[in-house]
Amino acid sequence: MWWCEELKTVLANEEVINGRSERGNHPCVRRPLKQWMLKITAYAERLLADLDGIDWPESIKIQQREWIGKSEGAEIAFEVEGAPEALVVFTTRPDTLWGATFMVVAPEHALLRRVPASQRAAVDAYVAQAASKSELERTDLAKEKSGVFTGLHARNPAFEKNDPRGRIPIWTADYVMAGYGTGAIMSVPGHDERDHEFAQKFHLNVVEVVRPPAGSQGPAPGACFTGEGVAANSGPIDGLSTAEAKSKAIEFLVARGVGKARTTYKLRDWLFSRQRYWGEPFPLVHTADGRTVAVSDADLPVLLPDMADFKPSSDGSAPLARAKDWVSTTWEGAPARRDTDTMPGWAGSCWYWLRFMDTGNRSAPWSAAAENYWGPVDLYVGGAAHAVMHLLYARFWHKVLFDAGLVHTTEPFQRLFNQGLLTAFAFEDATGRLVPNAGVEERDGKYFKRGGGEELKQIVTKMAKQLGNVVNPDDIVQEHGADTLRLYELFMGPLADSKPWNTRDIPGPRRFLERVWRLYVDEKAPSPLRPSLALDQQPAARSGDNLEIEKHLNRALARVDDSFRQLNFNTAVAALMELVNVIQPRQGAFDRGQAVRFAAMLAPFAPHLAEELWERLGCAFSVHQSPWPTLDRALLEDDELELPVQVLGKVRGRVKVGKHAAESEVLEAAGQAVSSWLAGKTVVKTIVVPGKLVNFVVR
């Protein structure tokens, strides 16, 4: 785990930048710590397979598949000279075993405790250096490889014990991670890029054991071949294709008792401890005889003690360790102590939707009846940034609950939609670390750290409280109203897109709402509603301007309906704005029935204004409990078509004709529309593409 000595706490990977804490810029090191873990690895295959049954963005599924990282291959045991236990590795290419000329273990590997005295100082120094590097730094393919020989040797099981090719050196290098696989690899420099770079730097042996298929182009001179081909210099599997060679190599290992087929996952168990005051205490006690047991149901929930000082402890222990009276407890009448670590925020965010299904329940988090009725969540709107954190953890948590018989579905969220971020200006320094807006000052159009000389770069990034670039919605509501804020956010663009916040655009939605208000209310008259919209008014005849309004109202309704399916509410707001543009010049033809339906259509987007108009219309409370308007699909199509009219292939005019007009009528109307272009010419041919265009060929 990342440990920050200055802050006296464990930090998550995302809280460490280039080996230093995000807050305070303090140095951090990797340190082995005893922590509570959740065994998410036991669910790896189910988490992978069940992705096929949910309606999620493919990009999220890909991220989860890659994070789980399923690999099929072989587990191989290499004897280590002078060590009682073998060094076990996992490889997806057991067919390249005959090309393994050295081994590499992670700097954290337990084998390094057996390093001989002659190499102890060099290995210890390298291990300390690796502890300050992030995983990204260690696995960066572009960086120059580093490592130290451990002084130990292993025996490659592909060769007989008296074969000198079987004695291979063991190195330690930071490009091998303790948390992936077994923390050790067999290095095949002839067929792996990283191993090849390492062998080149330290002058280690390279052996070719896979050749490109016949007729294909091999690697450049001096490079390694990483593809599939034909086994070579590989004893019993020589001449076999890679697929066959893998299978035969595993049979060879099993027969010798040094290996077996195995499936592994890159996914690691989930660290669940935090050395912080806030968070749920673990409902566990440690007994005097060394056991760890769960507290009785009668003692739940375990609550945090009141503490005046909950700062990090100087010795790195959890703050709760200072609450002596709380820590000291009993178990079955004997002294015991509570666990002093707390759970992370994930402990609540991994199941909160289940509590939403039954919030009034005082005897259980939720009832089976409520969960059966509401679950699973039909649509979950969440950020793509949580692809391999919350969204993966929630799926795991739900499967554990399913296995316990507490939920009836194996997945929590049937459909997932990723919303875009609202972005705003922020600032970063030369190291790429973000600087809060409060610590920035502008001088001559440039930005600097307040009170200092370091120039900062202005960037656009997501809003975050710690950066000080968050817009307070209360301020917008105070000046323009809640409906204006809501409309502005919806009108910014499709829900899936990230969008920049621009306060100057907010008056636009406000003006639209004022125009809607004036459709219903004459502010110069004493009446709360225009007389033509009163409760006793009969619907207008569907003709003329009223028919035009009716057509456009149904078209707008169709776009609003579609916006809820596509989650692109900006198109719905645009449709309502266009509808107002149609109604306003035809105000006198806007009847009560249309006004009622328009108010209902407006309600999801401007709920307060819609409710006020609904009440003034004399409708029963509330607009939000009323039936949604019914779409008249017959009015979605025009009775007339506007066709471009061409003369010699160039558009010279346009004509409106009936949708079902005969070709002779279309030609007559088109001829009149371009009569000036036909004057003095002879029409030698006419071309009518129904519903598309008319073209006159003349001379």
C-alpha positions in Angstrom: 0.0 0.0 0.0 1.0 3.6 -0.5 2.0 5.0 2.9 2.6 8.7 3.6 4.8 9.2 6.6 4.0 12.9 6.9 0.2 12.3 6.8 0.5 9.0 8.8 -2.0 7.3 6.6 -2.5 4.9 3.8 -3.4 6.6 0.4 -5.2 5.2 -2.5 -3.4 5.0 -5.9 -5.3 8.0 -7.3 -4.2 10.1 -4.3 -0.5 9.6 -5.2 1.1 11.5 -8.1 4.6 10.6 -9.1 5.3 9.1 -5.7 4.1 12.1 -3.7 0.8 12.8 -2.0 -1.8 14.7 -4.0 -2.4 17.0 -1.0 0.7 18.4 0.6 3.2 17.0 -2.0 4.7 14.7 0.6 6.9 11.7 -0.3 5.1 8.3 -0.3 6.4 4.7 -0.2 5.1 1.3 -0.7 4.7 -0.6 2.5 3.3 -4.0 3.4 0.4 -3.5 5.9 -2.0 -6.0 7.5 -5.4 -4.8 6.2 -8.9 -6.1 5.8 -9.6 -7.3 2.3 -12.8 -8.3 0.5 -12.3 -11.4 -1.6 -13.6 -10.0 -4.9 -11.2 -12.4 -6.8 -13.6 -15.2 -5.9 -16.2 -13.6 -8.1 -13.9 -12.7 -11.0 -15.4 -15.2 -13.5 -19.0 -14.3 -12.6 -18.2 -10.6 -12.9 -16.8 -11.3 -16.3 -19.4 -13.6 -17.7 -22.4 -11.6 -16.5 -21.4 -8.5 -18.4 -23.0 -10.2 -21.5 -26.5 -10.0 -19.9 -26.7 -6.3 -19.1 -27.4 -3.2 -21.2 -24.2 -1.2 -20.5 -22.0 0.9 -22.8 -19.5 -1.4 -24.5 -16.7 1.0 -23.4 -17.5 0.3 -19.7 -17.7 -3.5 -20.3 -14.3 -3.4 -22.0 -12.7 -1.5 -19.1 -14.1 -4.0 -16.6 -13.0 -7.0 -18.8 -9.5 -5.6 -19.0 -9.4 -4.8 -15.2 -10.5 -8.3 -14.4 -7.9 -9.5 -16.9 -8.6 -13.1 -17.4 -5.6 -15.1 -18.7 -5.4 -18.8 -19.5 -2.1 -20.6 -19.4 0.1 -22.7 -17.1 1.5 -22.6 -13.6 5.1 -23.7 -13.5 7.4 -24.5 -10.5 11.1 -23.6 -10.8 13.4 -25.1 -8.2 15.6 -22.6 -6.5 19.1 -23.6 -5.4 19.4 -23.6 -1.6 15.7 -22.9 -1.1 13.1 -25.4 0.3 10.3 -24.1 -1.8 10.0 -23.7 -5.6 9.5 -20.4 -7.3 6.1 -20.6 -9.0 5.2 -18.5 -12.1 2.2 -18.2 -14.3 2.6 -17.8 -18.0 0.2 -17.6 -21.0 2.9 -19.0 -23.2 4.1 -22.3 -21.7 5.3 -23.2 -25.2 8.2 -20.8 -24.7 9.5 -22.5 -21.6 12.6 -23.7 -23.5 13.5 -20.1 -24.1 13.4 -19.0 -20.5 17.0 -17.9 -19.8 16.5 -16.0 -16.6 13.8 -15.2 -14.0 12.7 -11.9 -12.5 10.9 -11.4 -9.1 9.2 -8.2 -7.9 11.1 -6.1 -5.3 8.5 -7.1 -2.8 8.9 -10.9 -3.3 9.5 -13.0 -0.2 12.4 -14.9 -2.0 14.6 -11.8 -1.6 14.9 -12.7 2.1 17.2 -15.5 0.9 19.6 -13.3 -1.0 23.2 -14.1 -0.2 25.3 -11.6 1.8 27.4 -10.7 -1.3 24.2 -9.2 -3.0 22.3 -8.0 0.1 23.3 -4.3 0.0 22.6 -4.0 -3.7 19.2 -5.7 -3.5 18.1 -3.7 -0.4 19.0 -0.4 -2.1 17.1 -1.4 -5.2 14.0 -2.5 -3.1 14.0 0.8 -1.3 14.2 2.7 -4.6 11.3 0.7 -6.1 9.1 1.4 -3.1 8.8 5.1 -4.0 7.6 4.4 -7.6 4.0 4.2 -8.7 2.7 1.2 -10.6 2.5 3.4 -13.7 6.1 4.4 -13.4 7.1 0.8 -12.9 5.2 -0.7 -15.8 5.9 2.2 -18.3 7.0 0.4 -21.4 8.9 3.5 -22.6 11.2 3.7 -19.5 14.6 2.2 -19.4 14.7 -1.1 -17.6 16.4 -1.4 -14.2 17.2 -4.4 -12.0 19.7 -6.2 -9.7 21.0 -9.8 -9.8 20.0 -11.5 -6.6 22.8 -14.0 -6.4 20.3 -16.8 -6.6 19.8 -19.4 -9.4 16.8 -21.5 -10.5 16.4 -24.7 -12.5 14.4 -24.5 -15.7 12.2 -27.7 -15.6 12.3 -28.0 -19.4 15.9 -29.4 -19.1 17.4 -32.4 -17.4 19.3 -31.6 -14.1 22.7 -32.2 -15.7 22.0 -29.9 -18.6 23.8 -26.6 -18.1 21.1 -24.7 -20.0 18.7 -25.4 -17.1 20.6 -23.3 -14.6 19.3 -19.8 -14.9 19.9 -16.6 -12.8 17.2 -14.9 -10.8 17.0 -11.0 -10.9 14.8 -8.5 -9.2 13.3 -5.7 -11.3 10.5 -3.2 -10.7 8.7 -4.0 -14.0 7.4 -7.1 -12.2 4.6 -6.4 -9.8 4.0 -8.3 -6.6 0.2 -8.1 -7.0 0.0 -9.6 -10.5 0.2 -13.3 -10.9 2.7 -14.7 -8.4 5.1 -11.7 -8.4 7.6 -13.7 -10.4 8.1 -14.4 -14.1 10.1 -16.7 -16.3 11.8 -14.4 -18.7 11.9 -15.3 -22.4 13.8 -12.5 -24.1 13.5 -14.0 -27.5 9.7 -13.5 -27.5 8.8 -10.7 -25.0 9.6 -7.0 -25.5 10.2 -6.2 -21.8 12.3 -9.3 -21.2 14.2 -8.6 -24.5 15.1 -5.0 -23.4 16.2 -6.3 -20.0 18.4 -9.0 -21.5 20.0 -6.5 -23.9 20.8 -4.1 -21.1 22.3 -6.7 -18.8 23.8 -8.9 -21.5 21.7 -12.0 -20.7 21.2 -15.0 -23.0 18.6 -14.8 -25.8 17.3 -18.1 -27.4 14.8 -18.3 -30.2 12.1 -20.9 -29.5 9.2 -19.6 -31.8 9.6 -18.9 -35.5 7.2 -17.0 -37.7 4.8 -19.2 -39.7 6.0 -20.1 -43.2 5.6 -17.3 -45.7 5.2 -14.6 -43.1 7.7 -11.8 -42.4 9.8 -12.2 -39.3 11.0 -9.6 -36.9 13.7 -7.1 -37.8 17.3 -8.1 -37.0 18.0 -7.8 -33.3 14.3 -7.7 -32.4 12.2 -10.4 -30.7 9.2 -12.2 -32.2 6.2 -11.9 -30.0 3.6 -13.5 -32.2 2.4 -17.0 -32.7 4.2 -19.4 -35.1 6.0 -22.7 -34.9 8.0 -24.1 -32.0 11.8 -24.4 -32.4 14.7 -25.4 -30.2 12.0 -26.8 -27.9 12.7 -30.5 -27.6 9.4 -32.5 -27.6 7.2 -29.7 -29.1 9.5 -28.8 -32.0 7.6 -28.1 -35.2 4.2 -27.7 -33.6 2.0 -24.6 -34.1 1.7 -22.3 -31.1 -1.8 -23.6 -30.2 -0.7 -27.2 -30.3 2.6 -26.4 -28.6 0.8 -24.8 -25.6 -1.3 -27.9 -25.1 1.7 -30.3 -25.4 3.8 -28.1 -23.1 1.2 -28.3 -20.4 1.1 -32.1 -20.9 4.9 -32.2 -20.5 4.8 -30.2 -17.3 2.0 -32.3 -15.8 3.9 -35.5 -16.6 7.0 -34.2 -14.9 5.0 -33.0 -11.9 6.3 -29.4 -12.2 3.2 -27.6 -13.6 -0.5 -27.6 -14.5 -3.0 -25.7 -16.6 -4.4 -22.6 -14.8 -6.6 -19.6 -15.3 -5.6 -16.4 -13.6 -7.1 -12.9 -13.3 -5.4 -9.5 -13.0 -8.1 -8.5 -10.5 -6.8 -8.2 -7.0 -8.6 -8.5 -3.7 -10.2 -5.3 -2.6 -8.5 -3.4 0.2 -11.2 -2.3 2.7 -9.3 -0.8 5.6 -8.7 2.9 6.3 -6.8 4.4 9.2 -9.3 7.2 9.6 -11.9 8.2 12.2 -14.8 8.6 9.8 -16.3 5.6 8.2 -18.1 2.5 9.5 -16.2 0.6 12.2 -15.7 -3.1 11.5 -18.2 -5.0 13.6 -15.4 -7.3 14.8 -13.6 -7.9 18.1 -10.2 -9.5 18.7 -10.4 -12.0 21.6 -7.6 -12.6 24.2 -6.9 -16.1 22.7 -6.2 -14.6 19.2 -9.5 -15.1 17.5 -11.3 -12.5 15.4 -15.1 -12.8 15.8 -18.2 -10.8 14.7 -20.1 -8.9 17.3 -23.6 -10.3 18.1 -26.6 -9.0 16.2 -27.8 -7.4 19.5 -24.8 -5.2 19.5 -25.3 -3.8 16.0 -24.7 -1.2 14.8 -21.2 -0.5 16.1 -21.1 3.3 16.3 -18.1 5.6 16.3 -17.1 7.0 19.7 -17.2 10.7 20.3 -13.6 12.0 20.0 -12.3 15.5 20.4 -9.0 14.7 18.6 -9.2 12.4 15.6 -6.1 13.5 13.8 -3.7 10.8 12.4 -1.6 9.2 15.1 2.1 9.9 15.2 2.9 6.1 15.2 0.7 5.4 12.1 -2.0 3.6 14.1 -5.7 4.4 13.4 -7.2 7.4 15.4 -9.7 5.0 17.0 -6.9 3.3 18.8 -6.8 6.4 21.1 -10.4 5.8 22.2 -9.3 3.4 25.0 -12.7 3.0 26.6 -14.3 2.2 23.2 -11.6 -0.2 22.1 -11.8 -2.2 25.3 -14.8 -4.5 25.3 -15.7 -8.1 26.2 -16.5 -11.3 24.4 -18.2 -14.1 26.2 -17.3 -12.5 29.5 -13.5 -12.2 28.7 -11.6 -9.1 27.8 -11.4 -8.3 24.1 -10.7 -5.3 21.9 -12.5 -3.7 19.0 -10.9 -3.4 15.5 -9.7 0.2 15.1 -9.7 0.4 11.3 -12.8 1.8 9.6 -14.4 1.0 6.3 -14.1 3.3 3.2 -17.0 5.2 1.7 -17.6 2.2 -0.6 -19.3 0.5 2.3 -22.4 2.6 1.8 -22.2 3.4 -2.0 -22.2 -0.4 -2.9 -25.8 -1.0 -1.8 -27.5 2.4 -1.2 -30.1 1.8 -4.0 -31.4 -1.2 -2.0 -32.2 1.0 1.0 -34.0 3.5 -1.4 -36.4 0.7 -2.2 -37.6 0.5 1.5 -36.6 3.6 3.4 -39.3 3.3 6.0 -38.2 -0.1 7.1 -37.0 0.0 10.8 -36.4 -3.7 11.2 -34.2 -4.5 8.2 -32.3 -2.6 5.5 -35.0 -3.7 3.0 -37.7 -6.3 2.8 -37.8 -9.1 0.3 -41.2 -7.8 -1.0 -39.8 -4.3 -1.7 -36.7 -5.7 -3.4 -38.7 -8.1 -5.5 -41.0 -5.2 -6.6 -38.3 -2.6 -7.3 -35.2 -4.5 -8.3 -33.2 -4.5 -10.3 -32.6 -0.9 -11.1 -33.9 -0.3 -14.6 -31.7 2.7 -15.5 -28.6 3.8 -13.7 -27.1 7.2 -14.7 -23.5 7.4 -13.6 -20.1 8.6 -14.6 -17.7 6.6 -16.7 -14.9 7.5 -14.3 -16.3 4.8 -11.9 -16.0 2.0 -14.4 -13.6 -0.1 -12.4 -14.4 1.3 -9.0 -18.0 1.9 -7.9 -19.6 0.1 -10.8 -17.4 -3.0 -10.4 -17.6 -3.0 -6.6 -21.4 -2.6 -6.7 -21.8 -5.6 -9.0 -19.5 -7.7 -6.7 -21.4 -6.6 -3.6 -24.8 -7.4 -5.2 -23.6 -10.9 -6.1 -22.6 -11.5 -2.5 -26.1 -10.5 -1.4 -27.6 -12.7 -4.1 -25.6 -15.7 -2.8 -26.8 -14.9 0.7 -30.4 -14.9 -0.6 -31.0 -11.2 0.2 -31.7 -10.1 -3.4 -33.4 -11.9 -6.3 -31.2 -10.7 -9.2 -27.5 -11.3 -9.9 -26.9 -7.8 -11.3 -27.9 -4.5 -9.6 -28.3 -2.2 -12.7 -29.9 -3.5 -15.9 -29.1 -0.5 -18.0 -26.3 2.0 -17.5 -26.0 5.4 -19.1 -22.9 7.5 -18.7 -23.6 11.2 -18.3 -21.0 13.8 -19.4 -19.2 16.1 -17.0 -19.9 19.8 -16.4 -16.5 21.4 -16.9 -15.0 24.8 -15.8 -11.7 26.6 -15.7 -9.0 25.4 -13.4 -5.2 25.8 -13.0 -2.2 23.4 -12.9 1.4 23.9 -12.0 4.5 22.7 -13.9 4.2 19.2 -12.3 0.6 18.8 -13.5 -0.8 19.2 -10.0 -4.0 21.1 -9.8 -4.1 24.4 -7.9 -7.3 25.6 -6.2 -8.8 28.8 -7.7 -8.5 30.5 -4.4 -4.7 30.2 -4.6 -4.5 31.8 -8.0 -4.2 35.5 -9.0 -4.3 37.1 -12.5 -1.6 39.5 -13.6 -1.6 41.0 -17.1 -3.7 38.2 -18.6 -1.6 35.5 -17.0 -2.1 33.4 -13.9 0.2 32.9 -11.0 0.2 31.3 -7.6 -1.1 33.8 -5.1 1.8 35.5 -3.4 4.4 33.7 -5.5 6.0 33.9 -8.9 5.2 30.5 -10.4 3.1 30.9 -13.5 0.2 28.5 -13.9 -1.5 27.0 -16.9 -5.3 27.5 -17.3 -7.1 24.4 -18.3 -10.7 23.2 -18.6 -11.6 20.3 -16.3 -14.4 18.8 -14.3 -15.9 20.9 -11.5 -14.6 20.0 -8.1 -15.1 21.5 -4.7 -11.4 21.2 -3.8 -10.5 23.3 -7.0 -12.9 26.0 -6.2 -14.3 26.0 -9.7 -17.8 24.8 -8.8 -20.8 27.0 -9.7 -23.2 27.3 -6.7 -26.7 26.5 -8.0 -28.2 28.5 -5.2 -26.8 31.7 -6.8 -28.4 30.8 -10.2 -31.7 30.0 -8.6 -31.7 33.2 -6.6 -31.2 35.3 -9.7 -33.0 33.4 -12.4 -35.2 30.8 -10.7 -34.9 27.0 -10.4 -36.7 26.3 -13.7 -34.2 28.4 -15.6 -31.3 26.5 -14.0 -32.9 23.2 -14.9 -33.6 24.2 -18.5 -30.1 25.6 -19.0 -28.5 22.3 -17.8 -30.8 20.2 -20.0 -30.3 22.5 -23.0 -26.5 22.5 -22.9 -26.2 19.4 -25.0 -26.8 15.6 -25.0 -26.7 14.1 -21.6 -23.8 11.8 -22.6 -21.5 14.7 -23.6 -19.2 16.7 -21.4 -20.2 20.4 -21.5 -18.5 23.7 -20.5 -20.5 25.9 -18.1 -21.1 29.4 -19.4 -23.0 31.6 -17.1 -23.6 34.1 -20.0 -25.9 31.6 -21.7 -28.4 31.4 -18.7 -30.6 34.3 -19.6 -31.7 32.5 -22.8 -33.8 29.8 -21.0 -35.1 32.6 -18.7 -36.4 34.5 -21.7 -38.0 31.4 -23.1 -39.9 30.8 -19.9 -41.1 34.4 -19.9 -42.5 33.9 -23.4 -44.3 30.7 -22.3 -45.8 32.7 -19.4 -47.1 35.4 -21.8 -48.8 32.7 -23.9 -51.1 32.0 -20.9 -51.2 35.2 -19.0 -51.9 38.8 -20.1 -50.0 40.7 -17.5 -51.8 43.9 -18.4 -55.2 42.3 -17.6 -56.6 41.5 -14.2 -57.5 37.9 -15.1 -55.1 35.2 -14.0 -55.4 33.6 -17.4 -56.1 34.7 -21.0 -59.8 34.5 -21.7 -59.4 32.2 -24.6 -57.9 29.5 -22.3 -60.5 29.7 -19.6 -62.2 26.5 -18.3 -65.5 27.2 -20.1 -63.9 27.6 -23.6 -64.6 25.0 -26.2 -61.9 23.5 -28.4 -61.3 25.5 -31.6 -62.0 24.0 -35.0 -59.0 22.1 -36.4 -58.3 24.3 -39.4 -56.1 27.2 -40.4 -53.7 28.5 -37.7 -55.2 26.1 -35.1 -54.4 23.1 -37.3 -50.8 24.4 -37.8 -50.4 24.7 -34.0 -51.8 21.2 -33.5 -49.4 19.7 -36.1 -46.4 21.4 -34.5 -47.6 20.4 -31.0 -47.7 16.8 -31.9 -44.3 17.0 -33.6 -42.9 18.6 -30.5 -44.5 15.9 -28.4 -42.9 13.2 -30.5 -39.4 14.7 -30.0 -40.0 15.0 -26.3 -41.1 11.4 -26.1 -38.0 10.4 -28.0 -35.7 12.5 -25.8 -36.7 10.3 -22.8 -35.7 7.2 -24.7 -32.5 8.6 -26.0 -31.7 10.8 -22.9 -30.9 13.8 -25.1 -33.1 16.3 -23.4 -31.6 19.2 -25.3 -33.7 18.2 -28.3 -36.8 18.2 -26.2 -36.1 21.7 -25.0 -35.4 22.8 -28.5 -38.7 21.3 -29.7 -40.6 23.3 -27.0 -38.8 26.5 -28.0 -39.7 25.9 -31.7 -43.3 25.2 -30.7 -43.5 28.6 -28.9 -42.2 30.2 -32.0 -45.1 28.7 -33.9 -47.8 29.6 -31.3 -46.7 33.1 -30.6 -47.7 34.7 -34.0 -50.9 32.6 -33.9 -51.8 33.4 -30.3 -55.5 33.8 -31.0 -55.7 30.3 -32.4 -54.0 28.7 -29.4 -56.9 26.9 -27.6 -57.4 25.5 -24.1 -56.8 21.9 -25.0 -53.5 22.7 -26.6 -52.6 24.9 -23.6 -53.3 22.0 -21.2 -51.1 19.6 -23.2 -48.3 22.1 -23.6 -48.2 22.7 -19.9 -48.0 18.9 -19.3 -45.1 18.6 -21.9 -43.3 21.5 -20.1 -43.6 19.9 -16.6 -40.6 17.6 -16.7 -38.4 20.5 -17.8 -39.8 23.5 -15.9 -41.9 21.9 -13.1 -42.6 25.0 -11.1 -43.9 27.2 -14.0 -45.8 24.2 -15.4 -47.5 23.7 -12.0 -48.5 27.3 -11.8 -50.0 27.3 -15.3 -51.8 24.1 -14.5 -53.4 25.6 -11.5 -54.4 28.7 -13.5 -56.0 26.5 -16.1 -58.2 25.1 -13.4 -56.9 21.5 -13.8 -56.9 19.0 -10.9 -53.7 18.9 -8.8 -51.1 18.2 -9.9 -49.6 18.4 -13.4 -47.0 15.9 -12.3 -49.8 13.4 -11.5 -51.7 13.9 -14.7 -51.7 11.6 -17.7 -49.1 12.3 -20.3 -50.4 13.7 -23.5 -51.3 11.2 -26.2 -49.5 11.5 -29.5 -51.6 11.8 -32.7 -49.3 10.2 -35.3 -51.6 11.1 -38.2 -50.5 14.8 -37.6 -46.8 14.0 -37.8 -46.9 13.9 -41.6 -47.5 17.0 -43.8 -50.3 17.0 -46.3 -48.1 19.1 -48.5 -44.6 18.6 -49.8 -42.1 21.3 -50.8 -40.1 20.2 -53.9 -37.1 21.8 -55.5 -37.6 22.6 -59.1 -34.6 22.3 -61.4 -34.0 23.6 -64.9 -31.1 21.7 -66.6 -30.1 20.3 -63.2 -29.9 23.6 -61.3 -32.4 24.5 -58.7 -34.4 27.6 -59.9 -37.4 27.5 -57.6 -39.5 25.6 -55.1 -43.1 24.6 -55.1 -45.6 23.2 -52.6 -47.9 20.4 -53.8 -50.3 18.0 -52.2 -48.7 14.9 -50.8 -50.8 12.7 -53.1 -51.0 15.1 -56.1 -51.0 13.5 -59.6 -47.8 14.0 -61.6 -49.7 16.3 -64.0 -50.6 18.6 -61.1 -47.0 18.5 -59.9 -45.6 19.4 -63.3 -48.1 22.3 -63.8 -47.3 23.8 -60.4 -43.6 23.3 -61.0 -43.8 25.0 -64.4 -45.4 28.0 -62.9 -42.8 28.3 -60.2 -39.9 28.5 -62.8 -41.9 30.1 -65.7 -39.4 32.8 -66.2 -36.6 30.2 -66.7 -38.7 28.3 -69.2 -39.8 31.4 -71.2 -38.5 31.2 -74.8 -37.2 27.6 -74.4 -38.5 24.3 -75.5 -39.1 21.6 -72.8 -37.7 18.4 -74.4 -38.0 16.2 -71.3 -39.4 16.3 -67.7 -38.1 14.3 -64.8 -40.3 13.8 -61.7 -38.8 12.0 -58.7 -41.8 11.5 -56.5 -41.5 13.4 -53.2 -38.0 14.6 -54.1 -37.7 17.0 -57.1 -38.8 18.1 -60.6 -36.3 18.7 -63.4 -37.0 20.4 -66.8 -34.6 19.6 -69.6 -34.9 22.5 -72.2 -33.2 23.8 -75.3 
